[in-house]
């Protein structure tokens, strides 16, 4: 089983979006199968085998998630963030403005999926390794 401290140690090594794939490799080795990030407050729920999970607390004041999705604008913000042009909190603010409520990283499938407030998938990306 994994702990939040182990995950935090792996995450602390991420300085830019380019470091993300190394982080993914490290948490897979810990036994993490995936995690959900809630855009409204930054909570993250990590899950592994046998329904094992650990969750963080809120990371920032609550953001209002727009009721309607602006997929095209979100893609623009996502590309900027992946290019290292925005910090994480700014990206979360932009995602919320575009109606993105949650992201799910599925490590077995190596995908990152962004969902709206109704839990409908909006964008599914392959994670480069």
C-alpha positions, -999 to +999 in steps of 0.1 A: +000+000+000+011+036-006+009+067+016+002+103+009+038+110+021+053+087-006+031+103-033+041+138-020+078+129-022+073+119-059+052+149-067+078+173-051+101+164-079+077+178-106+088+213-115+073+216-150+047+197-170+077+180-187+085+162-154+050+147-153+059+114-170+086+106-144+061+113-116+037+089-132+064+062-134+073+067-098+037+065-084+030+034-105+059+017-087+043+027-054+011+008-064-011+037-074-035+027-102-050+061-107-062+093-091-090+119-093-083+156-089-112+178-080-108+212-097-131+230-073-107+227-043-077+207-054-085+175-034-069+144-048-081+108-043-055+082-051-066+046-056-049+012-059-057-025-057-085-040-035-103-006-034-074+009-014-075+047-015-061+077+003-072+114-002-057+148+004-075+177+019-085+209+001-055+227-014-071+261-021-103+281-016-133+268-035-135+276-072-168+279-090-171+254-118-189+269-149-221+250-157-213+249-194-182+235-210-160+255-233-139+227-247-120+247-273-109+273-247-100+246-223-077+229-249-060+263-253-054+266-216-043+229-214-017+234-241-003+265-224-001+247-191+016+217-206+041+240-222+050+254-188+034+288-194+010+287-164+013+275-128-010+248-114-034+271-096-039+293-127-046+262-148-072+251-122-089+285-123-090+283-161-103+248-161-131+258-137-140+288-159-143+263-188-166+239-169-140+212-160-149+197-127-124+168-123-095+151-140-088+114-137-055+098-144-059+061-151-024+047-149-032+012-162-046+028-194-021+057-193-048+083-199-059+116-184-096+124-187-112+157-180-149+157-168-177+182-166-199+187-135-222+159-147-192+135-148-192+133-186-158+129-202-148+160-222-112+152-233-092+120-230-054+123-234-028+096-237+000+101-211+034+101-228+059+079-211 
